[in-house]
């Protein structure tokens, strides 16, 4: 039971981390295009 809770928390943090990386990459690409333009 406790192990399943830990896995759930890890999955939540991992998905949040992936979303954070995706948004950061999108911002970098947007600013890159803006600066290049």
C-alpha positions as CSV (number, residue, x, y, z in Angstrom):
1,X,0.0,0.0,0.0
2,X,2.7,2.4,1.0
3,X,4.8,1.5,-2.0
4,X,1.9,2.2,-4.3
5,X,1.5,5.6,-2.8
6,X,5.2,6.4,-3.4
7,X,4.9,5.3,-7.0
8,X,1.8,7.5,-7.4
9,X,3.7,10.5,-6.0
10,X,6.7,9.8,-8.2
11,X,4.5,9.5,-11.3
12,X,2.9,12.9,-10.4
13,X,6.2,14.6,-10.0
14,X,7.5,13.1,-13.2
15,X,4.5,14.2,-15.2
16,X,4.8,17.7,-13.7
17,X,8.5,17.8,-14.5
18,X,7.8,16.7,-18.1
19,X,5.2,19.5,-18.5
20,X,7.7,22.0,-17.0
21,X,10.4,21.0,-19.4
22,X,8.0,21.2,-22.4
23,X,6.8,24.7,-21.4
24,X,10.4,25.8,-20.9
25,X,11.4,24.4,-24.3
26,X,8.4,26.1,-26.0
27,X,9.4,29.4,-24.4
28,X,13.0,29.1,-25.5
29,X,11.9,28.2,-29.1
30,X,9.5,31.2,-29.1
31,X,12.1,33.6,-27.8
32,X,14.7,32.1,-30.2
33,X,12.4,32.8,-33.2
34,X,11.5,36.2,-31.9
35,X,15.2,37.1,-31.5
36,X,16.1,35.7,-34.9
37,X,13.2,37.6,-36.5
